[in-house]
């Protein structure tokens, strides 16, 4: 454990941020999985739109790198377009 006051505060801040990022990443995985599973069905458009929105939001908040968001959106859309 740190003895320096600023480092103690930093540890608390990092823990809060890690929890917030973990929740966002978990939701991302769920949304992308739902969108992939629904490809070819009736509700695919809504699921795809939601997954893309969440990827963009995560990238804007700094949870994932913008290039990672672009890559994942590209792969998702490629799968969707191949099925239709």
C-alpha positions as CSV (number, residue, x, y, z in Angstrom):
1,X,0.0,0.0,0.0
2,X,1.2,3.5,-0.8
3,X,2.3,5.9,1.9
4,X,1.9,9.0,-0.2
5,X,-1.4,10.8,0.0
6,X,-1.6,11.6,-3.7
7,X,-0.9,8.0,-4.6
8,X,-3.6,6.7,-2.3
9,X,-6.1,9.0,-4.0
10,X,-4.8,7.9,-7.4
11,X,-5.4,4.3,-6.5
12,X,-9.0,5.0,-5.6
13,X,-9.5,7.0,-8.8
14,X,-8.0,4.2,-10.9
15,X,-10.3,1.6,-9.2
16,X,-13.4,3.7,-10.0
17,X,-12.3,4.2,-13.6
18,X,-11.5,0.5,-14.0
19,X,-15.0,-0.4,-12.7
20,X,-16.6,2.0,-15.1
21,X,-14.6,0.7,-18.1
22,X,-15.3,-2.9,-17.2
23,X,-19.1,-2.2,-17.3
24,X,-18.8,-0.5,-20.6
25,X,-16.6,-3.2,-22.1
26,X,-19.0,-5.9,-20.9
27,X,-21.9,-4.1,-22.5
28,X,-20.0,-3.8,-25.7
29,X,-19.4,-7.5,-25.9
30,X,-23.1,-8.2,-25.2
31,X,-24.3,-5.7,-27.9
32,X,-21.9,-7.0,-30.5
33,X,-22.8,-10.6,-29.7
34,X,-26.5,-9.8,-30.0
35,X,-26.0,-8.0,-33.3
36,X,-23.9,-10.9,-34.7
37,X,-26.5,-13.4,-33.6
38,X,-29.4,-11.5,-35.1
39,X,-27.9,-11.0,-38.5
40,X,-30.3,-12.3,-41.1
41,X,-33.4,-11.9,-38.8
42,X,-36.0,-9.2,-38.6
43,X,-34.5,-7.2,-35.7
44,X,-31.0,-7.1,-37.1
45,X,-31.0,-3.4,-38.1
46,X,-31.9,-2.3,-34.6
47,X,-29.3,-4.5,-33.0
48,X,-26.6,-3.4,-35.5
49,X,-27.4,0.2,-34.9
50,X,-27.2,-0.2,-31.1
51,X,-23.9,-2.0,-31.3
52,X,-22.4,0.6,-33.6
53,X,-23.6,3.4,-31.3
54,X,-22.1,1.7,-28.2
55,X,-18.8,1.2,-30.0
56,X,-18.7,4.9,-30.9
57,X,-19.6,5.9,-27.4
58,X,-16.8,3.7,-25.9
59,X,-14.3,5.2,-28.3
60,X,-15.3,8.8,-27.5
61,X,-15.0,8.1,-23.8
62,X,-11.6,6.6,-24.2
63,X,-12.6,3.1,-23.1
64,X,-11.3,1.6,-26.4
65,X,-9.1,3.1,-29.0
66,X,-10.9,4.8,-31.9
67,X,-9.2,2.5,-34.4
68,X,-10.4,-0.5,-32.5
69,X,-14.0,0.8,-32.7
70,X,-13.6,1.4,-36.4
71,X,-12.2,-2.1,-37.0
72,X,-15.0,-3.8,-35.0
73,X,-17.7,-1.8,-36.8
74,X,-16.2,-2.6,-40.1
75,X,-16.1,-6.3,-39.3
76,X,-19.7,-6.2,-38.0
77,X,-21.0,-4.5,-41.1
78,X,-19.0,-6.8,-43.4
79,X,-20.8,-9.8,-41.8
80,X,-24.2,-8.1,-42.0
81,X,-23.7,-7.2,-45.7
82,X,-22.5,-10.7,-46.6
83,X,-25.6,-12.3,-45.2
84,X,-28.1,-10.1,-47.0
